[in-house]
Amino acid sequence: MKDERLFYYLMSAIFAIVIASSGVYVFQQAAEQEFSFPNHLLLIGLAFGIWAILRWKRKSYPFAFILTLLSAYALLMVVFTLLAM
């Protein structure tokens, strides 16, 4: 039980660090160039989200959690890009 919690806390911490640094990068790049809507990130985020839902239903929780984080990362990058446009 403790190992599972450690895994989830570690993955969440890594996700928080990566999303914060990616958000800073997007806003720094927005000052230098013009962005277009990231269709590929939206599709990747939706695909990972659907895959995560299927994994949650099959009770493959660690893998589903990682897929959920990947989906959230892609969709948050879409949001950051829209805010920086």
N, C-alpha and C positions, 0 to 999 in steps of 0.2 A: 504494500500500500504506500509506504513512504517513497519507494523507488518510482512509482507511478506519479505521485505528486511532484517529485523532483523533475521528472521528465517534462511534465506539463509546465511547470514554472520555468524551466530552462528554455523550452521552446517559445514560451510567451515572452521571455526576456530578450531572446535573440530576435524575435519578430518586432518587438518594440524598438530595439536599437536600429534594425535595418529600415523600418518604416520611417523613423525619425531622420536618419541620414539621407534616405531617398527623397523625403519631402524637402529637406534643405537643398539638396542637389537640384531638384526640379525648379524651385523658386530662384535659385542662383542662375540656372540656365535660361529661365524666362526673361531675365534682364538682357540677355545677349542674343536670343533668337526667338522667332515666332513659332509657336506650337500649333499643330493641327489636332483634331480629335483622335485619340488613340483607340481606333477600332479593334486592333489586335489585342490590346490589354483588356478591353471589355469582353471580348469573346473568350479569352483565356480565363478571366475571372469567373464568367458564367459557367464555363466547362468544368473548372475545378470545383465550383459550388455544387453543380449537379452530381459530379462524381463523389464529392464529400457526403451529400445526402444519401446516396446509394450505399456508401461505406458505413454511415451511421446506422442505417436500417439493418445491415448485416452484422452489426455489433463489432466491427473492426475499429475500435475507438482510437488507438494511437495513430493509425494511418488516416482515419477520418479527421482527426484533429489537425494533422499536418496539412491535409488537403484544404481544410477550412482556413488555415492561416495563409496558404498560398492564394486562395481565392480572395481573401480579405486584402492581401497585399496588392494583387492586380487591380482590384476595384478601388482601393484607396489611391493607387497611382493615377487612375482615371480621374478621381475627384481632385487630387492635387494638380493635375494637368489642367483641368477645367478652371480651377481657381487661379492658376498662373496665367491663363490665356488673356 
